[in-house]
Amino acid sequence: MARALFYCDHHEIPLPEGHKFPKHKYRLLREALRRDGVFQFMEAPMADPDDIRAAHDPAYVKGFLEGTLPPAAIRRIGFPWSPGLVKRTLASVGGTLSAVEQAFETGWGGTLAGGTHHAFYAEGSGFCVFNDFAVSIAKIRRDARARRFAIIDLDVHQGDGTALLFEKDPEVLTLSLHGRNNFPFRKQRSKIDIEFADKTSDAEYLAMLRDVLPRVAEFAPEFVFFQSGVDALASDALGRLSLTHEGLRERDLMVFDLVRSMGTPLVITLGGGYSHPIELTAEAHAGTFRAAAATFPR
């Protein structure tokens, strides 16, 4: 049976002309993977707001769902509010929660969205409304399925919301490899932060990742999340690093080999990707899931 991946690109987000968010990459990614014939695709269900409230300020959740957040809060998120944005946001979190269920059943799960690592407890930021890692961990803990987690965040932008949410939680390891001079300009403190100068290439990046990944194994997590942003590509309009598609594939295989050696359930989410043309981003994201399919049994 083909591996299921969860998607939410059928929920349209109305955006003004010229908006930076690459909403078309999600459908392009799903179409590219569908042509491979390796995966099946399932519409992500909408997350239960009660699950979201377990990880976020209930007043913030209510304000977003009802469209009553102050204009400054909406600007910080980066999207104009709309009912379509609400549906897409709930489905994005729901896709990650569904991938969690699949990971517990089969060893790994994937969603063609998620990775919303800039969302804080009581506010969104950087195109992230709710933090799907925090929501997922809260639910897993409530269900008494795991206590100890690692979040491997390889987006070029630091996962500042994730870092702050788990800064004082000794049972969540947050690892972030990101650009030193990139958004967010006020960094938070992950458990492990690795910063790169502009124009960093494959060799330096992969050497640092190779050195730091054993610390994840030493932490002995019971569940791993992989935020697999591809905005470190040299072609990325917002990334400022200089990785190649081959470098990203090696990055992904290093993560997957580590998780396979630990025998730990894994969820793969997307993250950023803003290449011109956007097809380069979709192809890089597809490479992550192809590498996972090549590493893990169905």
C-alpha positions, 0 to 999 in steps of 0.5 A: 500500500502506498504511503499517505501524505496529507495536503491542504492546498485545496483551501485557497488563501486570498492574497493580494497581488505580489504577496511573498507567500508562495501558495502555488508551491503546495499544489505543484509539490503534490502534483510532482509527487503524484507523478511518481506513483509512490504516495497516495494523498489524503485531504488533511482534516481540520484540527479541533480548536480544543487541541489548538487551545491546549498549546496556545492562548485561548483568547488568541485562538478565539480571535483568529478563528472569529476574525477579531484579532487587532490589525497589528496582530494580523500584520505580524502573521503576514496574511490578510484574515479571511475564512479561507485562511482559517480553513487552511490553517486548521487543515495545516495543523490537522495534517500534522496531527494526522501524520503523527497518527501515521507515524505511530502506526507505521514509523513515519508520516508526512504532511505537505504543509505545516512546519509553522515554527514562527508561531508563539503562544499568543501570537502568530508571525512570519506566515505562521498562525499556530505552531503545529509542533506545539499542538502535536506535542501537547496532544501526544502527551495528553494521550500518554503516548510519548513524553520526550521529543526532538524537533530538527528544524532545518529551515533557513529561518530560526524556529523562534516560536518553537524555541521560545515555547519549549525553552524551559521544557527539558523533555523537548530538544529544539535544534535549529540550523539557520542563517545568522543574518536572516529573519527573525532578526531577534532570535530566541534560544533553541536548545541547540542553535547553529548559525551560518553566514550568508552564502554558506555552501553545501560542504560547510552546512553538511559538516556542521549538521553531521557534527550536531546530529549525534546530540539528537541521538544522545537526547534519546527522544521518543518522537522526532519532528523534522521541519524540512524547509528548503529555503537554504537553496541558492535560488531562494529569494529569501534564503541568503545561503547557497545550498544545492539540490544535491546538498539538500538531498544529502541533508535529508538523508542524514536526518533520515539515517539518524532517525532510522538508527534510533527506531523513533517515530518521525513526522516530516513537515514542510517549511519555507521555500521561495525560489524563483522560479517556484518550481525549484522549491517544489522540486526540492520539497519533493526530494525530501519525501522521495528521500524518505521513501527510499530510506524507510520501508512502506 
